[in-house]
Amino acid sequence: MRLHIFWDQLSPEGLQLPAGRMISAVTGLPADVVDNPVRIMGFENSRKQIDAQVQLDYLAAYKHQHRIADPILLVVSQDLFNRGHSTLFGLARESAGVAAVSTARLANEYYGLEASDDALIDRIVTEGAHEVGHLLGLPHCTNRECIMFCPDTLDELNGKKKRFCDACHKQLEQKLIPEIDQI
């Protein structure tokens, strides 16, 4: 299994390879980072945001049409929302094997802070690995330092470590171990 990371052309340039390598290291999946071939869909002008569910629908259709079996993570610059939530960092749809992460609220500039590529890469990796964890079947975790903890704020996201806690790591290992044919 490989992870396909689709990097949208409007997302911060030059961060693809370091972010992809680090997401691969955290999740244990080899990753290919490519220019995003999927149209960005679901923009709601009144909110100035992308409806994440609409974007995941479109990404799932693309994945099905191109017979891609492996998980796909889409990195976009546009701000995302999900019904019932005003904003979010990312969203995954495990059943379709697709996820999206927005860099909009991951960048220091959004909060009036000085720009930092290092901080942005760190947050893309943390949120990207979190969404990939969902694609691999992991639920949210109550351990605030675990990659699978669900942050509501940037401070909570920054408090997470780029690793799975022991319990989540065990679950992940069980899901990634290939079944052995019994003779």
Buried (B, 14 or more C-beta within 10 A) or exposed (E): EEBBBBBBEEBBEEBBEBBBBBBBBBBBBEBEBEEBEBEBBBBEEEEEBBBBBBBBBBBBBBBEEEEBEBBBBBBBBBBBBBEEEEBBBBBBBBEBBBBBBBBBBBBBEEEEEEEEEEBBBBBBBBBBBBBBBBBBEBEEBEBEEBBBBBBEEBEEBEEBBBBBBEBBBEBBEEEEEEEEEEE
